[in-house]
Structure formats: structure tokens, C-alpha cells
Amino acid sequence: MDTSPARGALIPPSLFVFALLYGGLCVLAGVLGTKLASLGHWPVLGDLAVESGIFAFLLLVVMSSAVAELFGQGTANRLVRFGFVPLIVSMILLTVVIRLVPPAPFWHDQDAFARLLGQGARMQFAGLVSYGTSQTLNVYLFSRLLGGQGRSLMVRAWLASLLSQVVDTVLFITISFYGQDLPLMQIMEGQIISKLVLSTIMVPPLIVVFVALGRWLDRRAA
């Protein structure tokens, strides 16, 4: 059942707050992704490392799932589509600032700034495709698994996150690096395992928190 706000109605407080956070985290995920983080040494799995943007990206997964739970799949899909706006604007602004705006003569960190935040067109395209596909898939799976809305909240969020993270990693790495002399399967394997571990740790408790927070915000405004 789609409980989207009626056209012309006031936006529920929880949806407004989640939309603001969602847009900001879309941008932050790309910035955080410039750092590789260690997840330590795990039995059987060995040393795990992941790009730090996954922490913001998993929050995006949780928020889109929470919106689907509170307001329906249609509203969550619109949230995902609107997420392209801050993503594309931030990509354009970063490109302009790095390539067209000259640095001040007394500022000597231009190379480091460009190296960390500058992405080629191919990686930017990969980011847009993987974001849109994986987030849409997450919303779809979360809304349909195990009977959908109102049932098995933590399990649905966990399973949807696991599957969407695999798709996200395969799409991003394939589009970004296919044709280059790199061990793509090895890179994918390490990233997928790391993301599945984080999804298992973060997503189930956070979906409960965000759904409860959303309901609390809306009750206060009632």
C-alpha cells in the first residue's frame, strides 16, 4: 500500500528531515569515498578494507528503506530519483572548481585537492549508474520481500541491502575499470565481502531507529 502524501498536502516532518539528510549524504558519500578504511582482520575472511563512502551509502540505503516503510515504495523511489540532483550538481561544481577556477597564488594544495576530489567522466558515470540501480533495487526488494510493508522489518532491510550492495559494487567497478589491466574480480570480491559485513552490522539496527524516529517526528507534528 502506497501511503504517499497527497499532492498539495504538507510534507510530513519525517519525510522532510530524511530528504534533507539524504541529499547531503549523496554528496558526502563521494567525498568520503576518497579514503580507504580498514575493517581489521577477520577469521577466514582475512584483512578487509572498503572505501569510506560506504558508511554514508548505507545510511542512504537505510533512509530510502525507512521512507518506503513509512510512506510506500513510490515515495521512496521519488526520493532516490531526487538524489540525482545533488549528485550531479556536486560533480559539476567540483569539475568547475578543479579545472576552471585558478587557485590563489599563496595556496599550494591544488594538486592534492584535485587528486582526492577529482574524478574522471567514466567514474562519475559509473557512480550515477550504480547509485540509481542499486538504490532502486533496494527499495523494490525491501518493499516486496517477506510480505512487504509492516512485516519482518530488520530482515527485509538486511536482505535488500545485501543484494543491492553486490549490484552496486559490480556495476561501479565494471564501468569504472573494465578494459584496464586490473584484477577486477579480486577487487570486487574484497569490496563485496567488506560491504556485506558492514550491511549486516549497520542496517538491521539502523532501520529500526530511523522508522521509529520518523514515526516520532510525525506524532509530534500531529
Backbone as a ProteinNet text record, in pm:
[ID]
protein_1_A
[PRIMARY]
MDTSPARGALIPPSLFVFALLYGGLCVLAGVLGTKLASLGHWPVLGDLAVESGIFAFLLLVVMSSAVAELFGQGTANRLVRFGFVPLIVSMILLTVVIRLVPPAPFWHDQDAFARLLGQGARMQFAGLVSYGTSQTLNVYLFSRLLGGQGRSLMVRAWLASLLSQVVDTVLFITISFYGQDLPLMQIMEGQIISKLVLSTIMVPPLIVVFVALGRWLDRRAA
[TERTIARY]
84.2	0	87.2	61.8	139.5	73.8	145	92.6	158.3	186.9	249.9	160.9	223.2	144.1	66.6	-57.2	-138.3	-77.2	-97.1	-46.2	-104.1	-19.1	-62.7	-66	-54.1	-54.1	81.3	81.2	206.9	296	426	520	530.8	515.6	532.4	671.9	684.2	815.5	923.8	889.1	991.7	1041.9	952.3	993.1	1079.9	1046.6	1126.4	1267.4	1276.6	1407.6	1489.3	1428	1500.2	1546.1	1464.5	1503.7	1625.4	1628.9	1745.6	1871	1860.6	1975.4	2018.7	1921.5	1950.1	2030.6	1988	2059.5	2201.8	2220.1	2354.4	2443.8	2389	2469.1	2503.3	2417.9	2452.4	2584.8	2601.1	2724.8	2839.2	2811.9	2917.3	2974	2891.3	2939.5	3054.4	3044.3	3151.7	3278.5	3264.5	3381.3	3450.7	3372.3	3429.9	3495.3	3447.5	3499.4	3644.3	3703	3843.8	3937.9	3882.5	3965.7	3931	4032.1	4013.2	4027.2	3927.7	3925.7	3949.5	4023.4	4047.4	3936.8	3884.7	3786.3	3850.9	3984.1	4055.6	4070.1	4123.4	4146.4	4034.5	3972.3	3860.5	3897.8	3855.7	3879.9	3820.1	3893.8	3854.5	3859.5	3800.5	3792.3	3924.5	4007.2	4135.2	4119.5	4211.7	4209.1	4104.2	4016.7	3912	3932.9	3911.8	3921.1	3808.5	3761.1	3649.7	3663.6	3610.5	3613.7	3514.1	3553.1	3477.5	3341	3317.3	3186.5	3074.9	3109.3	3007.9	2930.7	2993.3	2922.8	2807.4	2832.3	2725	2625.9	2676.5	2588.1	2492.1	2538.2	2448.2	2341.1	2373.5	2270.7	2167.5	2211.4	2116.7	2024.5	2081.6	2003	1898.4	1942.1	1850.9	1740	1774.8	1673.9	1573	1619.1	1523.7	1432	1485.8	1403	1304	1349.8	1260.3	1146.7	1178.1	1073.9	976.5	1027.1	939	846.9	898.4	817.3	710.5	745.8	654.5	556.6	602.1	520.5	500.6	556.9	534.3	649.1	648.2	754.5	763.1	649.9	650.7	723.6	698.2	766	915.2	952.3	1094.2	1163.5	1097.3	1156.4	1176.4	1082.2	1099.8	1216.9	1233.9	1349.1	1478.7	1486.4	1606.6	1630.7	1526.8	1543	1587.8	1530.3	1572.7	1718.2	1768.4	1907.9	2006.2	1961.1	2048.3	2081.9	1992.9	2014.1	2138.8	2150.4	2273.7	2397.2	2380.7	2495	2549.9	2462.2	2506	2557.1	2487.4	2532.1	2670.3	2693.6	2824.3	2933.8	2903.9	3002.1	3039	2938.4	2964	3046.5	3009	3081.1	3225.7	3247.5	3384	3467.8	3409.4	3481.4	3517.2	3423	3447.3	3555.8	3544.2	3641.3	3781.3	3791	3922.5	3985.3	3907.3	3963.9	3957.8	3860.8	3842.2	3873.4	3859.1	3884.4	4029.3	4110.4	4252.5	4269.2	4366.9	4390.7	4456.1	4437.5	4504	4655.4	4732.9	4878.3	4949.6	4890.1	4954.5	4903.2	4813.5	4758.7	4826	4886.1	4971.7	4918.3	4790.5	4734.3	4643.1	4656.2	4569	4583.1	4705.7	4726.9	4663	4679.9	4620.9	4468.2	4413.7	4269.6	4213.3	4279.3	4234.1	4248.1	4356.4	4380.1	4274.1	4233.3	4138.1	3993.7	3956.9	3816.5	3783.1	3885.3	3858.3	3835.2	3729.1	3700.4	3682.4	3729.4	3709.9	3564.1	3529.6	3391.3	3342.1	3430.6	3390.4	3350.4	3426.7	3393.5	3268.2	3250.8	3129.3	3006.5	3017.1	2906.9	2880.8	2987.3	2973.2	2902.2	2936.4	2872.9	2723.9	2684.7	2543.3	2465.1	2521.6	2452.7	2439.3	2547.8	2544.3	2453.9	2457.3	2368.4	2222.2	2182.2	2042.6	1992.6	2074.3	2031.8	2023.1	2126.7	2128.6	2025.7	2006.3	1907.9	1765	1738.9	1606.2	1580	1681.8	1669.3	1645.4	1717.5	1699.6	1556.1	1501.6	1364	1266.1	1287	1198	1200.5	1320.5	1331.8	1276.9	1311	1262.5	1109.8	1048.8	902.8	831	900.4	834.1	869.5	987.1	1030.4	943	920.5	857	723.8	649.1	517.9	514.5	631.2	635.7	606.4	551.1	535.3	470.6	536.3	482.4	529.4	607	648	800.8	854.3	997	1088.4	1075.2	1144.3	1294.8	1357.9	1503.4	1552.7	1481.5	1524.5	1511.6	1399.6	1381.6	1490.1	1518.3	1621.5	1757.5	1787.2	1917.4	1932.7	1834.3	1842.6	1848.5	1764.7	1764.7	1898.5	1956.5	2086.3	2195.8	2196.4	2298.6	2296.7	2180.1	2170	2200.3	2153.1	2176.8	2323.1	2392.3	2534	2619	2580.1	2650.5	2635.6	2513.1	2487.7	2563	2561.9	2632.1	2780.6	2842.3	2986.4	3020.3	2942.8	2969.2	2956.6	2851.7	2831.2	2941.1	2971.6	3068.6	3207.1	3254.3	3389.7	3397.5	3294.1	3296	3297.9	3208.8	3202.1	3328.3	3380	3496.3	3625.3	3644	3776.5	3781.9	3668.3	3671.2	3763.7	3845.7	3938.7	4075.7	4088.9	4220.2	4287.3	4417.2	4494.5	4484.2	4364.5	4339.8	4265.6	4290.8	4220	4078.9	3985.5	3852	3781.2	3791.5	3722.2	3777.3	3906.8	3967.9	3923.9	3919.9	3874.1	3728.2	3646.4	3503.9	3485.3	3558.9	3542.6	3569.2	3680.1	3713.3	3610.9	3567.2	3468.9	3333.9	3291.8	3161.9	3160.9	3265.7	3271.2	3268.5	3346.4	3350.6	3214.7	3147.3	3017.4	2910.9	2919.9	2823	2840.5	2964.9	2990.4	2930.8	2956.5	2904.4	2752	2694.7	2548.6	2486.4	2550.7	2499.3	2507.2	2612.9	2631.7	2543.7	2534.6	2473.3	2324.7	2283.7	2149.4	2036	2037.2	1922.7	1892.2	1991.3	1955.2	1917.4	1982.2	1954.9	1816.6	1766.4	1633.2	1529	1548	1456.6	1461.7	1582.1	1598.9	1532.3	1554.5	1501.9	1349.8	1295.7	1149.6	1086.5	1145	1093	1107	1220.3	1240.3	1137	1112	1013.7	875.3	834.8	703.2	695.4	803.8	806.7	795.3	868.4	861.1	720.3	655.5	521.5	417.2	436.5	343.9	353.6	474.8	492.2	422.9	416.8	356.9	205.3	153.1	8.6	-74.2
-120.1	0	124.4	216.3	339.6	447	494.4	598.6	731.7	758.3	883.5	1001.4	1116.3	1234.4	1278.2	1321.7	1367	1491	1505.8	1622.1	1750.1	1843.2	1968.4	1964.7	1844	1834	1874.9	1910.2	1943.3	1819.5	1839.5	1727.4	1684.7	1557.7	1510.9	1546.2	1583.2	1621.8	1516.9	1389.6	1286.1	1280.8	1294.5	1290.8	1411	1526.4	1646.9	1630.3	1581.3	1562.6	1457.4	1345.1	1238.8	1284.9	1364.9	1413.9	1506	1592.6	1679.7	1596.9	1502	1416.8	1336.2	1286.7	1203.6	1280.8	1403.5	1484.1	1513.2	1547.8	1575.7	1454	1338.2	1215.8	1167	1198.5	1164.8	1230	1356.1	1428.8	1378.7	1359.8	1319.9	1183	1092.9	958.5	963.7	1054.1	1067.4	1123.6	1217.4	1277.5	1175.8	1104.7	1005.6	889.8	865.1	753.3	766.1	883.6	901.4	837.7	794.2	728.1	580.3	494.9	352.1	322.4	255.3	226.9	79.1	49.6	-88.4	-135	-254.5	-315.1	-420.5	-425.6	-518.6	-656.9	-746.8	-885.9	-973.7	-1051.2	-1136.7	-1283.3	-1372.2	-1514.9	-1559.1	-1638.7	-1692.2	-1584.1	-1467.6	-1362.5	-1289.3	-1283.3	-1213.1	-1063.7	-985.9	-840.3	-780.5	-698.3	-635.8	-485.3	-429.4	-284.1	-241.1	-119.2	-69.1	81.7	137.9	283	341.8	451.6	504.7	559.7	582.1	628.7	531.4	403.9	304.5	340.3	410.1	445.9	541.2	639.3	729	656.4	567.8	499.4	406	338.8	252.1	332.4	454.2	541.1	578.8	596.7	620.7	500.4	381.4	259.3	252.8	282.2	277.6	381.1	502.8	607.9	581.3	532.8	500.9	386.1	290.8	181.6	232.9	322.8	379.2	457.7	533.5	608.3	511.5	401.5	300.9	240.3	216.6	159.5	257.3	384.7	485	539.1	554.8	625.1	547.8	427.6	346.9	349.2	250.4	233.1	350.9	406.4	517.1	638.9	675.2	790.3	764.1	642.2	608.4	615.5	571	580.1	725.8	812.4	954	1012.8	971.9	1018.1	978.4	853.9	806.7	890	916.9	995.3	1137.9	1199.9	1334.3	1336.2	1221.1	1213.8	1239.6	1222.2	1252.9	1403.2	1486.2	1631.7	1675.8	1650	1690.1	1617.9	1492.8	1420.8	1490.4	1522.4	1583.6	1725.1	1802.2	1939.2	1938.1	1846.8	1841.2	1801.1	1709.2	1669.5	1787	1862.7	1978.5	2083.3	2113.5	2216.2	2175.2	2048.7	2002	2012.3	1974.3	1982.7	2126.6	2218.2	2360.6	2415.6	2385.8	2439.7	2385.3	2258.1	2196	2240.4	2246.5	2266.3	2409.6	2485.8	2619	2734.3	2711.3	2819.1	2811.6	2913.2	2908	2921	2850.4	2862.3	2995.5	3038	3159.1	3137.7	3242.2	3225.7	3175.9	3199.2	3156.8	3021.5	2957.3	2826.1	2718.5	2621.4	2524.8	2381.5	2364.5	2229.6	2192.2	2263	2234.8	2091.8	2042	1906.5	1801.7	1819.6	1725.1	1732.1	1853	1872.5	1803.9	1824.5	1765	1613	1564.5	1419.9	1349.5	1410.9	1348.2	1360.7	1476.5	1502.7	1500.3	1498.1	1496.3	1354.3	1334.8	1204.5	1221.6	1124.5	1127.7	1106.7	1139.7	1127.1	982.9	887.9	746.5	705.8	747.2	712.6	786.2	909.8	982.8	913.2	870.2	797.1	667.3	597.8	472.1	496.1	606	638	663.3	734.5	763.2	634.8	550.8	426.7	333.7	314.9	221.8	274.2	406.1	464.4	440.5	482.3	472	328.5	238	98.8	30.7	46.2	-24.6	30.2	161.8	218	182.7	184.6	145.7	-1	-84.7	-226.9	-246.2	-171.5	-183.5	-151.8	-42.6	-4.3	-112.3	-163.6	-267	-392.3	-441.4	-563.5	-544	-431.8	-404.6	-401.3	-345.8	-330.8	-460.9	-558.7	-680.8	-806.4	-809.7	-931.3	-963.2	-1091.3	-1141.2	-1073.1	-1042.4	-983.4	-832.5	-768.5	-623.4	-544.7	-425.6	-323.1	-378.1	-349.3	-388.7	-524.2	-597.6	-732	-744.8	-813.3	-851.8	-736.6	-624.2	-501.5	-520	-572.3	-584.2	-682.6	-793.7	-895.1	-842.5	-775.8	-718.9	-616.8	-528.4	-426.2	-490.1	-592.8	-659.8	-729.1	-808.1	-880.7	-785.9	-682.4	-585.5	-514.6	-482.1	-414.6	-505.8	-631.8	-725.7	-736.1	-757.9	-778	-650.5	-537.3	-411.4	-369.6	-403.5	-369.7	-451.4	-576.4	-658	-595.9	-557.3	-495.7	-364	-283.3	-155.5	-174.5	-269.6	-292.5	-344.2	-441.3	-498.4	-391	-309.9	-205.9	-101.1	-50.8	58.5	15.6	-97.6	-142	-179.9	-245.7	-285.2	-162.9	-68	51.5	136.5	146.9	231.9	175.7	43.4	-11.8	-119.2	-152.9	-257	-215.9	-311.3	-283.2	-241.9	-212.5	-177.5	-302.3	-295	-409.6	-417.2	-451.7	-461	-591.4	-651.3	-775.4	-743.5	-724.2	-677.7	-773.4	-902.8	-998.5	-993.7	-977.1	-969.6	-843	-730	-604.9	-617	-673.5	-690.2	-779.1	-888.1	-983.1	-916.9	-844.1	-777.8	-673.2	-594	-489.2	-548.5	-652.8	-713	-772.2	-846.4	-905.6	-797.8	-691.3	-583.2	-515.6	-492.3	-426.1	-516	-645.7	-736.3	-741.7	-737	-734.9	-608.8	-493.1	-367.5	-362.9	-414.1	-417.8	-499.8	-610.2	-696.4	-628.3	-551.4	-484.7	-360.8	-280.8	-148.5	-145	-214.3	-191.6	-238	-360.2	-403.2	-310.2	-271.1	-180.8	-40.7	8.8	145.2	159.9	56.8	69.1	82.6	12.3	24.9	166.7	220.8	356.3	459.7	450	552.2	542.8	423.7	411.3	465.8	432.1	484.6	636.8	688.7	833.9	901.6	843.7	900.7	906.6	798.9	797	896.2	909.8	1005.4	1148.6	1180.9	1315.9	1348	1252	1275.7	1284.3	1207	1216.5	1352.1	1404.2	1534.5	1645.1	1629.1	1733.3	1718.4	1603.8	1577.3	1666.4
0	0	0	-92.5	-103	-19.5	82.9	170.9	141.6	15.8	-23.7	15.4	55.4	84.4	-39.5	-19.5	-132.4	-195.5	-327.2	-398.1	-335.6	-302.2	-242.6	-90.5	-31.6	114	169.5	297.6	363	369.8	353.9	362.5	508.9	539.3	677.3	728.5	856.4	910.5	888.6	906.6	890.6	747.1	651.1	510.8	476.4	531.3	508	564.8	687.9	752.7	678.6	644.1	574.5	436.6	368.1	235.1	245.2	347.4	366.4	393.3	485.1	515.7	393.9	318.8	202.8	98.8	68.9	-29.5	13.1	141.2	189.9	187	223.1	225.3	85.4	-13.8	-152.6	-192.2	-153	-183.1	-96.7	32.7	125.9	93.4	40.8	8.4	-90.9	-190.3	-288.1	-228.1	-135.3	-70.4	20.1	100.9	192.1	116.3	-4.8	-82.5	-123.2	-103.2	-137.9	-35.4	78.9	179.4	187.4	184.3	205.8	354.7	410.5	553.9	578.9	684.1	723	817.2	791.2	881.4	970.6	969	1054.7	994.2	1073.5	1029.8	1083.7	993.6	1031	1007.9	1099.1	1076.5	942.7	870.2	739.2	631.1	658.8	557.7	537.2	642.2	632.2	654.2	598.8	613.7	519.1	574	494	488.2	370.8	351.8	259.9	278.6	198.7	186.7	76.5	65.5	165	229.5	342.7	304.7	176.7	134	165.5	192.6	222	348.1	443	566.3	535.9	449.4	407.3	317.7	230.3	136.2	208.5	313.5	388.6	461.1	501.3	558.5	452.9	328	219.3	201.8	208	197.3	309	430	545.6	531.2	489.8	480.1	369.6	254.1	148.1	191.5	266.1	317.6	421.8	509.2	610.4	545.6	440.5	368.9	302.9	245.9	187.1	291.9	411.1	518.6	566.3	575.4	630.2	527	401.4	301.7	171	159.8	42.5	-57.6	-145	-244.1	-340.4	-379.8	-475.3	-422.2	-296.5	-236.1	-223.1	-184	-172	-307.3	-413	-546.5	-589	-554.1	-585.6	-508.8	-383.7	-305.4	-373.9	-421.7	-492.1	-617.5	-694.5	-817.5	-786.7	-682.9	-646.3	-598.6	-552.3	-509.9	-622.6	-748.6	-861.3	-867.9	-816.5	-826.7	-750.9	-619	-550.6	-603.8	-648.2	-703.9	-827.9	-920.6	-1046.5	-1024	-939.5	-910.6	-846.9	-751	-684.7	-782.3	-874	-975.3	-1065.4	-1107.2	-1193.4	-1120.5	-996	-920.6	-893.6	-858.1	-834.3	-961.3	-1074.3	-1201.5	-1234.4	-1213.6	-1241.9	-1150.7	-1019.8	-923.6	-948.9	-984.7	-1005.9	-1137.4	-1242.9	-1376.6	-1427	-1380.5	-1438.3	-1343.6	-1214.4	-1117.7	-1072.2	-1101.9	-1063	-912.2	-854.8	-710.5	-676.6	-552.3	-505.1	-510.7	-538.9	-554.5	-429.7	-312.9	-188	-138.2	-216.7	-178.1	-261.3	-194.1	-263.6	-257.2	-230.4	-217.7	-333.8	-445.8	-559.3	-610.2	-620.4	-671.9	-581.3	-449.2	-355.2	-360.8	-370	-379.8	-504.3	-616.5	-742.3	-739.8	-679.8	-675.5	-591	-479.4	-389.1	-437.1	-488.6	-519.2	-668	-751.9	-895	-945.5	-1019.7	-1079.5	-1229.5	-1303.3	-1447.3	-1483.4	-1607.7	-1652.9	-1641.9	-1666.7	-1661.5	-1520.5	-1419.5	-1281.9	-1236.1	-1282	-1247.1	-1304.4	-1429.5	-1491.3	-1416.4	-1378.3	-1303.3	-1170.5	-1104.8	-977.7	-992.8	-1097.2	-1119.9	-1151.1	-1238.4	-1275.8	-1155.5	-1082.2	-969.1	-857.9	-833.7	-732.2	-768.6	-888.2	-927.6	-929.9	-984.8	-996.3	-860.1	-778.6	-650.7	-553.2	-550.6	-458.7	-500.7	-629.9	-677.9	-647.3	-668	-635.7	-486.7	-403.2	-258.3	-218	-271.8	-238.7	-284.7	-404.8	-459	-371.6	-341.4	-261.9	-121.6	-60.4	75.5	79.5	-24.6	-28	-59.9	-119.9	-166.7	-87.2	-24.8	43.6	165.2	189.6	311.9	343.2	239.8	261.7	260	256.5	239.6	365.7	346	448.6	575.9	691	820.2	870	790.6	830.4	828.7	929.5	933.7	891.2	957.7	917.9	905.5	1010.6	1011.2	905.8	888.4	792.3	650	619.5	484.8	453.8	549.7	527.9	506.8	583.9	573.3	439	398.7	271.9	152.4	154	43.6	33.8	148.8	149.2	95	136.6	89	-63.5	-119	-263.2	-340.3	-291.8	-363.1	-356.9	-247.4	-237.3	-334.5	-356.3	-455.3	-594	-630.1	-760.2	-773.4	-669.1	-671.3	-699.4	-629.6	-645.8	-785.4	-833.4	-966.3	-1074.1	-1067.7	-1168.7	-1163.5	-1043.1	-1032.6	-1079	-1031.9	-1067.1	-1214.4	-1266.3	-1407.3	-1498.6	-1474	-1559.3	-1544.5	-1423.4	-1398.7	-1456.6	-1449.3	-1475.3	-1583.6	-1645.4	-1747.8	-1862.9	-1906.9	-2015.1	-1967.7	-1837.2	-1782.1	-1725.8	-1710.2	-1662.2	-1509.9	-1462.5	-1318.8	-1289.3	-1170.7	-1132.4	-1083.6	-1177.2	-1140.5	-1044.6	-1068.4	-982.2	-840.3	-828.7	-695.9	-623.7	-696.6	-636.8	-593.3	-680.9	-648.2	-525.9	-521.6	-411.2	-276.7	-267	-141.4	-102.7	-202.2	-173.9	-134.1	-203.5	-173.9	-33.4	2.1	135.9	242.8	221.9	319.8	334.4	221.8	226.3	289	264.3	325.5	476.6	522.4	666.8	728.4	666	719.7	711.8	604.2	592.3	705.2	736.6	843.3	979	1001	1129.7	1143.1	1036.5	1046.2	1013.3	908.5	854.4	947	1001.1	1083.4	1201.4	1283.4	1393.7	1346.5	1240.2	1196	1134.1	1066.5	1008.5	1119	1229.4	1342.9	1398.8	1411.2	1464.8	1374.4	1242.2	1151.6	1136.7	1134.7	1128	1255.5	1370.9	1497.9	1503.7	1455.2	1453.5	1363.8	1246.9	1156.8	1219	1282.1	1346.1	1461.6	1535.5	1646.6	1595.8	1489.2	1432.2	1384.8	1321.6	1268.8	1380	1486.2	1600.2	1668	1677.8	1742.7	1666.5	1533.6	1449.7	1438.5	1484.4	1468.1	1561.9
[MASK]
++++++++++++++++++++++++++++++++++++++++++++++++++++++++++++++++++++++++++++++++++++++++++++++++++++++++++++++++++++++++++++++++++++++++++++++++++++++++++++++++++++++++++++++++++++++++++++++++++++++++++++++++++++++++++++++

